[in-house]
Structure formats: structure tokens, C-alpha cells
Amino acid sequence: MNKEIGLAPMAGYTDRVMRELAIEWGADFVFSEMISTEGIVRSTGKTGEIVPVEPCRIQLFGADVKNMVDAAKKLLDVATWFDINSGCPVRKVVKRGAGSALLKIPERIASMITSLKGVVSVPVSVKIRIGIDKRESDRIIAPILKARPDAVFIHGRTVIQGYSGRADWQEIDRLAHLLHAEGISVYGSGDMFTPAAIANALEECAVDGVIVARGAIGNPWIFKQAKDFIRGRSYMELTLDERLNHFMIHLRRLADTVGEEQAIRDLRKSFAGYTRGIRDSAKLRNEYMKLQSFSEVREFLRSNSNVSGRIA
């Protein structure tokens, strides 16, 4: 089975270090955080901070076709792929007419695809959901089919669902057949939290691959585990000691980029992933939230681990 497992774009998470870790653990591809086209066009400092400095797949969000094209032109040196975000349900994004707000006017999505394809030489894709407050995939997908993107990433939930409920993989499978008939690749998204879930989606659905979002937070080894499971129906679980050691590796790498204090704060939201499913995890998370210095983190990890020699 020659299908791909990638890291989904996630605002506030898929920075350079997380992308590197995902690749090292077997991800076939990774995306940047979603980047504001308006921020790129206006050259705002906040947006500039998350623009990759190394070649990377880039996801753009915005409401204006011209801004989408102008932003892409500014990123040609680092973009290996452009994805148009038409799936983000976050209110502040939707209020700007971007993200999943575009699903109301899929003709604009089609225009963005066509316009981007006219100025870039790398693949162009779009990320969608299956509807606003109900399933309405056919209405959304019709203009997109005509625009012929290189790929469509489908999150199997409606906008109103957000990240609640279960993703509709039957609908993803149905749409995959429609898109494949036009030579368009399809990647599924939603509920990719375990190696078994990833394997099942790849084996049971007519997708070319899946993207892992929340399931990869504090859990970069999920890519290797999923591939091991597909090959042999088993995989190695990491012990608490191993997880804490890998957390320290993540922290050190991030500190080299943003500084120690910022790295400690930034990884508060990821520490829950590194300790998910273990005994007393809530206590560990609460204690980590109080830490302010690198020395405090190191001592905290040593006191909760049997690998003190490896947590330096």
C-alpha cells in the first residue's frame, strides 16, 4: 500500500521544530502553520515570525483572491506546495471571511485555485470540510472539481461540529471516488489519534493518504507507529521515561529557536500530549504549568523519570 501519512497544518503548533520531529518519526510530508495572506501582503511582523525559512509545504488563509496570489508570489522561494485553508472553524478566522467561511462561496475557492495555479509551479491544494451546519459536500466540491487542484484535503466534519463528534469517513470515501475520477488526489482528516485509526482509514477508504493533526501533538512517533502497525499489526509503545526524554529534546530544540523562557511557555500546550494516557498525568501537567526556568524543567523531569542520566 503506497499511501502517505502527513502532519496537518495547525496554528500555534506546526513550527519548524515540530515539523522536523514529525519527519524524523516517519511523516511523509509536513505543513507550516496556516499563514495569513493579508499578513504576508502587509508584511506584518507577527505573520513573518511563522513563515518557514526552509523549503516547506505552506497553508494560506484569506478571503481575497488577489491577496492569495500576491502572498504566494512572496513565498515562492520557500514553498514546495500551497494549500488553501477553507476548513478552519475558528471564529476570528471565519469573521474575516476566511477559513471555513469560504465554504459558503466555493466558487471563490475555485477562483483561488485557478489563480494560484496560474502563477506557481508547485502543487496547489485546498482543505475543506463536508458542510457548514449539515452535510453539503456536493455543493462545495462541484466548483472545486472544475478548478482541478492537485489535491483536496477533506476533514470529515461540518463547520458547526468544530472538532466534536466523529468524522464522517464514509463521506470522505465517497468524495475520494468523485475526485479520483477527475485525476485529483485526496487526503482524509479527522480522528487520527491512534496507529490503528490511521491504518483503518488508509486501508478502508479510497484516499491517497491522511493528515494527522491533534493526534501528533506531543506524540510525533505516531507516524512510525502507524507504519509499523500497517506492516505488522503491532508497534512499540513509549514508556513515560522515553516520553519525558523526547519532550526535553523538543524543548531544547525549540529553545535554540525562540529562547528558553518562550520555549517553556510554548510547550505547555504540548506537554499534555507527551503525558497523555499515563497515571497521574493531570498532576504532572499542573506542575509543569508552574515552571519558569530551564533548570526547574530539568529537575522536574528527572524527579518523575528513571532516565535522569539521559535528561541533561
C-alpha positions as CSV (number, residue, x, y, z in Angstrom):
1,M,0.0,0.0,0.0
2,N,1.7,3.2,-1.2
3,K,-0.2,5.8,0.7
4,E,1.1,8.8,2.7
5,I,0.8,10.0,6.3
6,G,1.4,13.7,6.8
7,L,1.4,16.3,9.5
8,A,-1.6,18.6,9.2
9,P,-1.1,22.4,9.5
10,M,-2.0,23.6,13.0
11,A,-1.9,27.2,14.1
12,G,0.4,27.5,17.1
13,Y,1.9,24.0,16.8
14,T,3.5,23.1,13.5
15,D,6.5,25.3,13.8
16,R,9.9,24.3,12.4
17,V,10.8,22.0,15.4
18,M,7.5,20.1,15.3
19,R,7.9,19.7,11.5
20,E,11.4,18.3,12.0
21,L,10.3,15.9,14.7
22,A,7.4,14.6,12.6
23,I,9.7,13.9,9.6
24,E,12.3,12.2,11.9
25,W,9.5,10.0,13.1
26,G,8.3,9.0,9.7
27,A,5.9,11.6,8.4
28,D,5.8,11.6,4.6
29,F,5.2,15.3,4.5
30,V,4.6,18.3,6.8
31,F,2.8,21.6,6.5
32,S,3.5,25.0,8.0
33,E,1.1,26.7,10.4
34,M,-1.6,28.4,8.4
35,I,-0.3,31.8,7.3
36,S,-2.4,34.9,6.7
37,T,-2.3,36.1,3.2
38,E,-3.2,39.6,4.4
39,G,-0.3,39.4,6.9
40,I,2.1,38.4,4.1
41,V,0.9,41.2,1.8
42,R,1.2,43.8,4.5
43,S,4.5,42.3,5.8
44,T,3.3,42.3,9.4
45,G,5.9,41.1,11.9
46,K,3.6,38.6,13.6
47,T,2.9,36.8,10.4
48,G,6.6,36.9,9.4
49,E,7.6,35.1,12.5
50,I,5.8,31.9,11.4
51,V,6.9,31.9,7.7
52,P,9.3,29.0,7.1
53,V,12.9,29.8,6.3
54,E,13.5,26.3,4.8
55,P,11.5,24.8,1.9
56,C,8.2,23.6,3.2
57,R,4.5,23.0,2.3
58,I,2.6,26.1,3.1
59,Q,-1.0,26.6,4.0
60,L,-2.5,30.0,3.3
61,F,-5.7,31.5,4.7
62,G,-7.5,34.6,3.5
63,A,-10.7,35.9,1.9
64,D,-9.4,37.8,-1.1
65,V,-8.2,36.1,-4.3
66,K,-5.7,38.8,-5.2
67,N,-4.1,38.7,-1.7
68,M,-3.9,34.9,-2.0
69,V,-1.9,35.3,-5.3
70,D,0.3,38.1,-4.0
71,A,1.1,36.3,-0.8
72,A,2.0,33.1,-2.8
73,K,4.4,35.2,-5.0
74,K,6.2,36.4,-1.9
75,L,6.7,32.8,-0.7
76,L,7.8,31.2,-3.9
77,D,11.4,30.7,-2.6
78,V,10.3,28.6,0.3
79,A,7.0,27.0,-0.8
80,T,7.1,23.4,-2.1
81,W,3.3,23.3,-2.1
82,F,0.4,25.7,-1.5
83,D,-2.7,24.7,0.3
84,I,-5.8,27.0,0.6
85,N,-7.4,26.8,4.1
86,S,-11.2,26.5,3.6
87,G,-11.8,24.4,6.7
88,C,-10.7,26.3,9.8
89,P,-13.8,26.9,12.0
90,V,-12.2,29.3,14.5
91,R,-14.4,32.3,14.9
92,K,-11.8,35.0,14.4
93,V,-10.8,33.5,11.1
94,V,-14.4,32.9,9.9
95,K,-15.3,36.5,10.8
96,R,-12.7,37.7,8.3
97,G,-14.4,35.7,5.5
98,A,-11.5,33.2,5.5
99,G,-11.2,29.5,6.6
100,S,-14.5,27.7,6.6
101,A,-16.4,30.9,5.6
102,L,-15.2,30.2,2.1
103,L,-17.4,27.1,2.0
104,K,-20.4,29.4,1.6
105,I,-19.0,30.5,-1.7
106,P,-17.0,27.6,-3.2
107,E,-16.7,29.5,-6.5
108,R,-14.3,31.8,-4.7
109,I,-12.3,28.8,-3.6
110,A,-12.2,27.6,-7.2
111,S,-11.0,31.1,-8.3
112,M,-8.2,31.0,-5.7
113,I,-7.1,27.6,-7.0
114,T,-7.2,28.7,-10.7
115,S,-5.4,31.9,-9.9
116,L,-2.7,30.2,-7.8
117,K,-2.1,27.6,-10.5
118,G,-1.5,30.4,-12.9
119,V,1.5,31.9,-11.0
120,V,3.2,29.0,-9.2
121,S,4.9,25.9,-10.4
122,V,4.4,23.8,-7.3
123,P,1.2,21.8,-6.4
124,V,-1.9,23.6,-5.3
125,S,-4.5,22.0,-3.0
126,V,-7.4,23.0,-0.8
127,K,-8.5,21.9,2.7
128,I,-12.3,21.7,3.1
129,R,-15.0,20.4,5.4
130,I,-18.1,18.4,4.4
131,G,-20.5,21.3,5.1
132,I,-21.5,24.3,7.2
133,D,-24.2,23.0,9.6
134,K,-25.1,19.9,7.6
135,R,-23.5,17.6,5.0
136,E,-23.4,19.5,1.7
137,S,-20.3,18.2,0.1
138,D,-21.6,18.0,-3.5
139,R,-22.4,21.8,-3.5
140,I,-18.9,22.6,-2.2
141,I,-17.0,20.2,-4.3
142,A,-18.6,21.0,-7.7
143,P,-16.7,24.2,-8.4
144,I,-13.5,22.8,-7.0
145,L,-13.7,19.9,-9.4
146,K,-13.7,22.3,-12.3
147,A,-10.7,24.2,-10.9
148,R,-8.7,21.0,-10.8
149,P,-6.4,21.4,-7.8
150,D,-3.7,18.8,-7.4
151,A,-5.2,17.5,-4.2
152,V,-8.1,18.1,-1.8
153,F,-7.7,17.6,1.9
154,I,-11.1,16.7,3.4
155,H,-11.9,17.0,7.1
156,G,-14.9,14.7,7.7
157,R,-16.9,17.2,9.9
158,T,-19.1,20.1,9.3
159,V,-18.1,23.6,10.5
160,I,-20.7,23.7,13.2
161,Q,-19.2,20.4,14.6
162,G,-15.8,22.0,15.1
163,Y,-13.8,19.2,16.5
164,S,-16.6,17.4,18.3
165,G,-18.4,14.3,17.3
166,R,-17.0,11.8,14.9
167,A,-15.5,12.5,11.5
168,D,-17.6,11.0,8.6
169,W,-15.1,8.8,6.8
170,Q,-17.8,7.3,4.6
171,E,-18.4,10.7,3.1
172,I,-14.6,11.2,2.7
173,D,-14.5,7.9,0.8
174,R,-17.4,8.9,-1.4
175,L,-15.8,12.2,-2.3
176,A,-12.5,10.4,-2.9
177,H,-14.1,8.4,-5.7
178,L,-15.5,11.5,-7.3
179,L,-12.2,13.4,-7.1
180,H,-10.2,10.5,-8.4
181,A,-12.4,10.3,-11.5
182,E,-11.0,13.7,-12.3
183,G,-7.4,12.8,-11.5
184,I,-7.3,14.7,-8.2
185,S,-5.6,13.3,-5.2
186,V,-7.5,13.0,-1.9
187,Y,-6.3,13.1,1.7
188,G,-8.6,12.5,4.7
189,S,-8.6,14.2,8.1
190,G,-10.3,13.6,11.4
191,D,-10.0,11.4,14.4
192,M,-6.4,10.2,13.5
193,F,-5.5,9.7,17.1
194,T,-4.1,6.1,17.1
195,P,-2.0,4.0,14.7
196,A,-5.0,1.6,14.3
197,A,-7.2,4.5,13.3
198,I,-4.7,5.7,10.7
199,A,-4.3,2.2,9.3
200,N,-8.0,1.6,9.1
201,A,-8.5,4.9,7.2
202,L,-5.8,4.1,4.7
203,E,-7.0,0.5,4.2
204,E,-10.7,1.1,4.1
205,C,-11.0,4.4,2.3
206,A,-10.1,5.3,-1.3
207,V,-7.8,8.1,-0.1
208,D,-4.2,8.7,-1.2
209,G,-3.2,9.4,2.4
210,V,-4.2,11.0,5.6
211,I,-3.1,14.0,7.7
212,V,-2.7,13.8,11.4
213,A,-3.5,16.9,13.5
214,R,-4.2,16.7,17.2
215,G,-3.1,13.1,17.3
216,A,0.5,14.3,16.6
217,I,0.7,16.9,19.4
218,G,3.2,15.6,22.0
219,N,3.1,12.4,20.0
220,P,5.4,12.7,17.0
221,W,6.1,9.0,17.0
222,I,2.5,8.3,15.8
223,F,3.8,8.3,12.2
224,K,6.3,5.5,12.8
225,Q,3.8,3.6,15.0
226,A,1.2,3.7,12.3
227,K,3.6,2.5,9.6
228,D,4.7,-0.3,11.9
229,F,1.1,-1.3,12.5
230,I,0.3,-1.3,8.8
231,R,3.3,-3.6,8.1
232,G,3.0,-6.0,11.1
233,R,-0.2,-5.1,13.0
234,S,1.9,-4.1,16.1
235,Y,4.1,-1.2,17.2
236,M,6.2,-0.3,20.2
237,E,4.7,2.0,22.9
238,L,7.0,4.5,24.5
239,T,7.4,4.4,28.3
240,L,7.0,7.5,30.4
241,D,10.7,7.8,30.7
242,E,11.1,7.8,26.9
243,R,8.3,10.3,26.5
244,L,9.8,12.8,29.0
245,N,13.2,12.4,27.4
246,H,11.7,13.2,24.0
247,F,9.9,16.2,25.5
248,M,13.2,17.5,26.7
249,I,14.7,17.1,23.2
250,H,11.7,19.0,21.8
251,L,12.2,21.7,24.4
252,R,15.9,22.1,23.8
253,R,15.4,22.4,20.1
254,L,12.7,25.0,20.5
255,A,14.8,26.9,23.0
256,D,17.5,27.2,20.4
257,T,15.0,28.9,18.1
258,V,12.9,31.1,20.5
259,G,14.8,31.2,23.7
260,E,14.4,29.1,26.9
261,E,11.6,31.1,28.6
262,Q,9.5,31.3,25.5
263,A,10.0,27.6,24.7
264,I,8.9,26.6,28.2
265,R,5.7,28.6,27.7
266,D,5.1,27.5,24.2
267,L,5.3,23.8,25.1
268,R,2.8,24.0,27.9
269,K,0.1,23.1,25.4
270,S,2.1,20.2,24.1
271,F,3.1,18.7,27.4
272,A,-0.4,17.2,27.8
273,G,0.3,15.2,24.6
274,Y,3.6,13.9,25.9
275,T,1.9,12.6,29.1
276,R,-1.5,11.6,27.6
277,G,-2.8,8.3,28.9
278,I,-0.4,7.8,31.8
279,R,-1.1,7.6,35.5
280,D,-1.2,11.0,37.4
281,S,-0.9,12.8,34.1
282,A,-3.1,15.6,35.2
283,K,-0.9,16.2,38.2
284,L,2.2,16.3,36.0
285,R,0.6,18.8,33.7
286,N,-0.4,21.1,36.6
287,E,3.1,21.0,38.0
288,Y,4.7,21.8,34.6
289,M,2.4,24.8,34.2
290,K,4.2,26.4,37.2
291,L,7.7,26.0,35.9
292,Q,9.6,29.1,34.7
293,S,13.2,28.2,34.1
294,F,15.1,25.5,32.2
295,S,16.7,24.2,35.5
296,E,13.3,23.8,37.0
297,V,12.1,21.8,34.0
298,R,15.2,19.6,34.0
299,E,14.8,18.8,37.7
300,F,11.0,18.3,37.3
301,L,11.6,15.7,34.5
302,R,14.4,14.0,36.5
303,S,12.2,13.6,39.5
304,N,9.5,12.0,37.5
305,S,11.7,9.8,35.4
306,N,14.1,6.9,35.7
307,V,16.3,8.2,32.9
308,S,18.0,11.1,34.8
309,G,21.2,10.3,33.1
310,R,19.6,11.0,29.7
311,I,17.7,14.1,30.7
312,A,20.6,16.6,30.7
